[in-house]
Amino acid sequence: MSSDENHPSPSNPSRKRSGSALQFGTATSSNLLVLHGCHFGWTVFALCNYPALLTTGILRLEELMDSHIEDYPADVRWEHKVFIELVDSYPGLLDHLTNGKEEDIIHGGELVVILSALQLGKGASGAQGDDTKTLKSAVLEWLVPKGQAVIPPLSRNIKSDRGFNHEVTGALLCPAGLDWLNAETKQSLKSGETAVHGDQWPMFLYARCDYDPEDPWKGLLKSEILVFGFKHVFTSPSSVDREPKATRSSNAYLHGMKSITKGSLAYIATQIWFSLSSSSVFSRTDTVTDSENFYHSILDLLEDPDESEEVAELMMWWTRQIFPNSSSSQRSISKNSALSKIHAK
């Protein structure tokens, strides 16, 4: 993921820090932090506890002066990676959080961190809430081929008839490897006798809902409903039914997004999963949908070094679907061309 490509500098990044670090909390910079929180939640990590992330991240920077990050447990290394991505993606943020006159740091340093965290969190949670609300209705248009009706009809405002309570959403949410057409399996899922955990991925993640147990990567995270959901959030709802193009008012355009990120793919998958479920309130601690485990399990796979080849192909496929004109989505070099021979040297 290129930080330059998907995390453009906020306007006027060269703005000088004046005497007090507290002056970072002006109306303009606060609004920029809210917007950056939106984008960071969409594209990098959606489940941040920003006060804890910033506070522990700053303290850990001091610890790392006498140690190495590889000496820490895996969960700490991951948290620090997210922290570094956050401060690197917002020029001047770390400086404003840690620098200033000595008396400002003593009396206001903690407040600066808290205020910054609140603004980032406000942006992230606001964006997630808006997406959850709009996708709840929009997803109903993507359940069956255009022109066909969902039978029985589903309510746009009430979700209790979704999930395993409906034939269509149940088939999409059925864990890969289970047979939704089996009456006993269907009843067990509907009654809750068979508990579904977040790492038991549903069929809708697979292209054409076709899961091959001999090749579990085949078609994974390439389903039409995921593409529709991504376009709805990032390139505008109207782009779902036409050639993808980030309009000037789209989230992708406003945030300078030109390629897909691992975080954005995990985010959309989680939002679609929730929109298909019967749960009425999105919560990271929801034990019914197990949303946090679902999100982490997808992100963990995409970040796994052992899966880098499959992940690189997947990310290129997605970028071509959403940003076909981006330099990141250009097709592979033709065989036997002059350029291919140059690269072969």
Summary of the structure (lengths in Angstrom):
residues: 345
radius of gyration: 22.1
end to end distance: 26.4
largest distance: 69.7
contacts: 1010
relative contact order: 0.11
helix: 60%
strand: 1%
